[in-house]
Amino acid sequence: MKVKIILTLALLGGVVIVGTIYYQFNKPRENVGKARTDFRISVKELVTSFLANESQANEKFLGKILEVDGKVIQLIEEEGSRGILLESSTGTVYCACEQIPEIKIGTMVLVKGKCSGYLMDVVLNDCELIKQNLNED
């Protein structure tokens, strides 16, 4: 009798674990474009924050929705990776996108995305182009 109970509990535990993993991998992505913006900041200010004190910048920006303005220096479209690289005098921000918008190198843009922290660049995921040609306004 005890063996049946233990096997039943183990089976139920396995089903819960498999169900949780399945949900995590298949849950719908957050629509960043419709999400409330937590901060609007320039590339220079964002990179400077991470360079000055990464742990403090992580507390402030990690997981937050940011609108970042900066100059496009590269459009990246490689296997498994699409994005826009924004530059300032202090460093770069990599904006990962599902699709690369039609923009030219050197264009000033406003991009909205979710901050994932600092690696070699500050990284924003699920980015959307909000506005381009900012210097023409």
Secondary structure as UniProt FT lines:
FT   HELIX           2..26
FT   HELIX           32..34
FT   STRAND          39..42
FT   HELIX           43..52
FT   HELIX           54..61
FT   TURN            62..63
FT   STRAND          65..78
FT   TURN            79..80
FT   STRAND          81..87
FT   STRAND          92..96
FT   TURN            105..106
FT   STRAND          108..118
FT   STRAND          122..132
FT   HELIX           134..136
//
